[in-house]
Amino acid sequence: DSYVIIIDAAVFAAGANENFIIAKQHPCKFGDTPNKKITNYFIIPLKNKLSEDPVENKIGPLSKIEFEHERKKLGIDKDLDFTIIIKELE
């Protein structure tokens, strides 16, 4: 009956395994069109949480280079990919 926004709009791609959720987002203020010139990346740990607060349990926003660095540092399997993609927002 309640929910928490972990990543603001507009998330357009995501992937998950048992340890992590990864997401791509174009920033967007409420009521505006997403800024497709900017892509932010996020990592949400599912097992080794950063915080018990869902809003704080994320790494990001990150640039693509920062995302790849964090991915390697955390040992995120290369098989984890963005499998859910909203083409209209991409």
C-alpha positions in Angstrom: 0.0 0.0 0.0 3.0 2.3 0.0 6.1 2.7 -2.2 9.5 4.5 -2.2 11.1 6.1 -5.2 14.7 4.8 -5.3 15.7 6.2 -8.7 13.9 9.3 -10.0 12.4 9.4 -13.5 13.1 8.4 -16.2 14.6 4.9 -15.8 14.7 3.4 -19.3 16.8 0.2 -18.8 17.4 -2.2 -16.0 18.8 -5.7 -15.3 19.0 -7.8 -12.2 20.4 -11.0 -10.7 20.3 -12.3 -7.1 22.9 -9.8 -6.0 22.3 -6.5 -7.8 19.9 -4.4 -9.8 21.5 -2.1 -12.4 19.7 0.7 -14.1 20.1 3.5 -16.7 18.2 6.8 -16.3 17.7 10.0 -18.2 17.2 12.8 -15.6 13.7 14.3 -15.7 11.9 16.8 -13.6 8.2 16.1 -12.9 6.2 17.1 -15.9 9.2 17.6 -18.2 10.6 15.5 -21.0 13.6 13.3 -20.1 17.0 14.8 -21.0 18.3 12.1 -23.4 21.6 13.9 -23.7 22.5 12.7 -20.2 22.5 9.0 -19.1 23.0 8.2 -15.4 23.8 4.7 -14.2 22.9 3.1 -10.9 23.8 0.0 -8.9 21.5 -1.3 -6.2 23.0 -4.0 -4.0 20.5 -6.7 -2.9 22.6 -8.8 -0.5 25.4 -6.6 0.8 23.3 -3.6 1.3 24.8 -0.1 1.9 21.9 0.9 4.0 18.6 -0.5 5.4 16.9 2.6 4.0 16.0 1.7 0.4 16.5 5.3 -0.8 20.1 5.3 0.5 20.9 1.7 -0.7 22.2 2.7 -4.1 25.3 3.7 -5.9 24.8 6.6 -8.3 24.1 8.6 -10.3 27.3 7.5 -12.1 28.8 8.2 -15.5 29.4 5.2 -17.8 33.1 5.2 -16.8 32.2 5.4 -13.1 29.6 2.6 -13.5 32.1 0.3 -15.2 34.7 1.0 -12.4 32.1 0.3 -9.6 30.9 -2.8 -11.4 34.4 -4.2 -11.5 35.2 -3.1 -7.9 32.0 -4.9 -6.7 32.7 -8.0 -8.8 29.4 -7.7 -10.7 29.2 -10.5 -13.2 29.6 -9.4 -16.8 26.6 -11.5 -17.7 24.4 -9.1 -15.8 23.1 -6.8 -18.6 20.3 -4.4 -19.2 17.6 -6.8 -20.2 14.6 -4.6 -19.7 14.7 -1.6 -22.1 12.0 1.0 -22.8 12.8 1.8 -26.4 10.7 5.0 -26.4 12.8 6.5 -23.6 16.2 5.2 -24.8 
